[in-house]
């Protein structure tokens, strides 16, 4: 497994990719973990049909003595092995309806042809 970016998201969550890049493992807060648990039945029902949402495989946590519990979510990678020829957007404010007008798009990676015009 390899770490993907030091602080890949605005939240500072750590992201890890499996060696084959088929799965992403993301650290989540206790609040995010609880929210995902509450959403699970409706998410599962929604995913029975066609969807562009990320496929969530599961979530888990673990703790060592004298350490806080660490929580993770495992997701199917939407675009494994693209060799850098893609654009990735980080959507901000999408969980809170009152902040929906404040959604920002931030391009993370561009293909060489985008950068050099070829």
Phi, psi and omega in degrees: 000144180231145179284139181252101180071149182288308174229081191293335180241167179300329182289347184083008179296148175267140177242140178233144175247141172291161183304323180276000180061019179281335184229148176243135175243125185238137173285142179227156177281168177301318181296317178296319179299316179294320178297317178298321178297319179291326181279344189308312182299316180290324177298312181301317179296315180298321185285356175292333178260197177283141180203150174261004178291151175298137177280116177272126181273319180173178176221155180204166176219159174209158177214153175250159176305137178066021175230151175291153177293139175257137183238143184222155170233140180251128184231152172287134178285124182292333185217071180286150171053053178263004175053034174081003181260071181198169173241137178239134180244140178253110183274131182250142172075018186277345182278337183251114184305324182292346179252008184300329179290346185258022181289131180242145177250134181227116179285131182259321185213137181237154175284161180300325180293328176293320184286318186261002177071024182235000000 
